[in-house]
């Protein structure tokens, strides 16, 4: 984890939802009560009835599940039970007379009782939420604000480099203390995960230890931390050990969405490792296990195409382009020379951020005969010229609008830009890198240097 990424992890507190399992009839019910009044500036009648309090969540592409719904009486009082599938932070909406007055985030957890008071119209600034779970969340938010300040100092270079790890470990201990003092609470899980997450690349052994302890306590961890652990095992323990760890995660995870995510991660790992037959086997299992899940079926269809035509070790499809300088070039022309083919939009912010790094990569790996070819999609001549007003154009670029974009999208199964393919001198795919997977290109480039030495 680089210094500039430290602050990203504290956001997990606001977006991660944990689970709790109980097979009883009243499983995961939270009692909510409170009183909502109306400011005199809005209504002087003293009648606070018909204020609607609603919390809901999406359960599918179009369906919405109502967690709880209540309407105030004339005094503004209300009460309701919330039926939740998992403990977590949920948005609660306040409305009256078809006007929405605001959202607040409330921790809803099994067996907890929540009291909410607020005043229309300024719900956000007047709302007071009281519960055991909410109190732990407030403690965690105070820690998070303190760590954010320190992370900003670190990123600004205001803390000596040899002191950074000490600070990181200190704040990990602070997060961990919140976890240990409030085990079982939703925000405690978030705090434990943050204690592990911020240690990545600073103290990986402690990161793994703390993550596994949270996993044992709650039966699950956030997708972000889970992927960190998988990456750690892949880099340090090898593929077989990583697959064994993924098997353990799947066995201990109670939630279907988490199981699907873990199964997909296993297939991705096998795909990236050129284990196409095993990846195909697990892919077919996934399709058969969730035949009615639209996301699974769509993802599986895309992956099946990639496994058949675009997996590492497969020959790259034959393509031909017209370059800006008027020359023509085809992928077969590149045989005998490794190349990186990138497909992107020039107004894509991520590609713009990555461009200078691509220049640096080109200048280094040109010594190993690497070529880069950029295919701009949805780019006008004016946009093309504007892009290079302050940038150097030092490798071949395809003439905008000189090719069939739909055909290219179909052949390369494109769904995001930028997408890059690294091809070796034999015309074989080394890897495909989508969006923020940019850093993984360097691993593929190491194969080029090894092969040419």
Secondary structure, DSSP 8 states (H G I E B T S, - for coil): --GGGGGGGGGHHHH--------STTTTEEEEEEEEEE-TTT--S---TT-EEEEEEE-SSS-EEEEEEEE--TTSEEEEEEE-SS-EEEEEEEEETTEEEEEEEEEE-TT-EEEEEEEES-HHHH-EEE-HHHHHHHHHHHHHHHHHHHHHHHHTT-S-HHHHHHHHHHHHHHHHHHHHHTTTSHHHHHHHHHHHHTTTTT-HHHHHHHHHHHHHHHS---HHHHHHHHHHHHHHT-HHHHHHHHHHHHHH---HHHHHHHHHHHHHHHHHTT-HHHHHHHHHHHHHHTTT-HHHHHHHHHHHHIIIIISTTSB----EEEBTTS-EEETGGGTTS-EEEEEE-TT-HHHHHHHHHHHHHHHHHGGGT-EEEEEE-S--HHHHHHHTSSS---SEEB-TTSS-HHHHHHHTT--SSSEEEEE-TTSBEEEEEEGGGGGGHHHHHHHHHHHH-
